[in-house]
């Protein structure tokens, strides 16, 4: 039971401290680099490439998607 309350306090403390950090840092980066490793020679690799490109287009189309 003591471990439970300790974990609850840690979670609450981390949530409170992160709010202050996020409110002071309002500048978003203009570019976010992502990467993945895939084989383009397989069916799964080809489908993954199309899905990744669609996700990038979707994120870039709506800039409010990544707002915290």
Beta strands, then each sheet from edge to edge (+ up, - down):
end
